[in-house]
Amino acid sequence: MEKTVCITGCSSGIGRETARQFLDEEWTVYATARDPGDIADLAELGCETAELDVTNDVQIQSVVEHILADTGRIDCLVNNAGYGQLGPVEDIPVRDVERQFDTNVYGPHRLVQEVLPHMRERGDGTIVNVSSLAGRVSFPGGGVYCGSKAALESMTDSLRVEADRFGVDVVLVEPGPVKTGFSNRATDSADDIPRSEEYSDIYSVIDDTNAIGGDGPGAIEPSEVADWIVHAASATRPNARYPVGKVAKLGSFARLLPDSLRDTAFKLALKIAG
């Protein structure tokens, strides 16, 4: 039977390209987004589309039930929906921290709770959680976003072992900077918080989208991330994690540096930016 995938956050970038590549591999693709109008073109290509806000329990249950009623199976869940809340930790209101975790952490958890029982019953399936290099290496001005991705990484590491006994694979995909609108949206998120003058150097870096990703050096195309997501979904025994792009592969080694050296490097970068 044709395999079925459910993908969140398909309105742009990685999610959109992932839907296209699964279609190319002849999967039945359920592409979702908060605004169905943003994915109308994916429906024209052959995707099944649905409105899905990952913070909405009712919508999640409805979409999963609809997929199972139509196909009887979900072979892969791709938790891709997310955004970046930037700004110094002191400046970000608690409500914005909660909103960040609601989307980036609780959202994937909600989807897992709906989908995993069906995969467990079938004894097969793959859950792909799209994380980031930021989940492994935190940077000044990104504490809340990095914290949400670090939480997703830890939750995924536990889930991987828990689900393995049921024949379900759980995978992390960890891109570095990607050529999407992510960095612009993340910069906008910093505009909505009260800015303290004491952190002007950090805000100058945030305002320079190339410095936090954008189309700067090392940024990769969304298709490269999608390649690895489809690979993970198709592999008999996928890796636990796939760092994607040179920046992600090299940057992950920063965790091995002494904290003092890593902190010094960030301080120097901020001094130059200021």
Secondary structure, 3 states (H helix, E strand, C coil): CCCEEEECCCCCHHHHHHHHHHHHCCCEEEEEECCHHHHHHHHHHCCEEEECCCCCHHHHHHHHHHHHHHHCCCCEEEECCCCCCCCCCCCCCHHHHHHHHHHHHHHHHHHHHHHHHHHHHHCCEEEEEECCHHHCCCCCCCHHHHHHHHHHHHHHHHHHHHHHCCCEEEEEEEECCECCCHHHHHHHHHHCCCCCHHHHHHHHHHHCHHHHCCCCCCCECHHHHHHHHHHHHHCCCCCCEEEECHHHHHHHHHHHCCHHHHHHHHHHHHHHHC
